[in-house]
Amino acid sequence: QVQLVESGGGLVQPGGSLRLSCAASLFRFGRYAMSWHRQAPGKERELIAYITSTGDSTNYADSVKGRFTISRDNAKNTVYLQMNSLKPEDTARYYCKADYIVTYWGQGTQVTVSS
């Protein structure tokens, strides 16, 4: 069974940091491009960070550029999202996605930035 499981979400104060993890049970995880998306209430799900299958290239949405960093450890079948300088507008449910021949989504983890 294929499964993506996000973890690391929670409540954090503005200016704080959080590190999300996505553990993937995928055959040949190293062939999948991975990405993080988020969805706030009443808004469309948006792509915020992307990393190639080998980890040689990344890109980010303007809203998180300079604050968030996506990385992957293919030996651990895990992708990460380091989030720094968090703002209330970062509050959303964060989802992990894997792309190769078929696309897989995780169920998400909630991030709430509030004082």
N, C-alpha and C positions, 0 to 999 in steps of 0.2 A: 504494500500500500504506500502510495506517494503522500507525503505530508510535509508541510512547511509550518513551523511553529515559532511564532514571535514571542519574545519575552523582553523584560526590562522596562516596560512602561510603568507609569505611576504619576503621582502628584509631585510637582516641583515648583519652586518659587521662580519668578522672573529673574533672569540672569544666571540661573542654575544650569546644570548639565545633566544629561542622561545618555546612557548607551543602550541601544536596542540590539538584540540579537535575533537572528532567524536561522534556526536549525532545519536543514533540509534532508529528507530521506529520499534522495534521488540517485538513480544509477548514473554514474559519470556526471556528478555535480559540476565538474570542471568544464563541461560543454555548454552549460547554461549561463546566459546573461542574467544578472540579478538586478533588481531594482526595489526601491522603496517608494510607496505612495501613501498619501494621507487623505482623509475625508473628514471635514468638519460638518456639523449639523447644517442642513440646508444648502450645502455646496457640493459640487462635483468632485469626484475623486481625482486627485492631481498627482502627476509624477514629480517627485522631488529629488531623487538621486538614482543614478544608473551606473553600473559597472559591467565591463565586458567579461566574457567567460574566463579569460586569463588574468583579469585584474590590471591589464596594461593601460586602460583608459577609463575615465569617469566623467560624468557631467551632472550638473545640478540645476534646479530651478533657481531663478534669480532671487526668490524670496528666502532661500536658505544658503545661498552661495557665501562662502567665507565663514559660516557658522557650523555647518554640518559636514561630516566626512563619511563617505561610504567606503567600506573595505571588505575583503573576503579572505577566508582561509580555506583553500580547497582541500587541504588535508583533514580539516575538521568538518567539512560540508556546512560551513556557516558563513553568513554575511552579517555585517555589522553596520550600524548607523550611530556615529558619535554626534551628539547634539550639544552644542555649547551656546551660551548667551541666549537662552530660551526666552521667548516672548509669549505673552498671552495669546497672540494670534497663531502660535504654533499648536495650540490645543486642537487635537484631532485624534481619530483612530488611525494608527499607522499599520500599513500592510506590506508584506513582503511578496515579491513576485519572481517567478523563475520562468525563463523563456528559452526554448530550443525548438524542438519539433512541436511540442505541446506546451501550453502555458498553464502554470499552476499558481494559485493564490493561497496565502495563509489566511487565518481568520482574524488577524489583527490584534494589536495591543493598544490600549488607551493611554494617551499622554495628555495630561492636564497641567497647564502652566497658570498658576494663580497664587496670589498672596493672601 
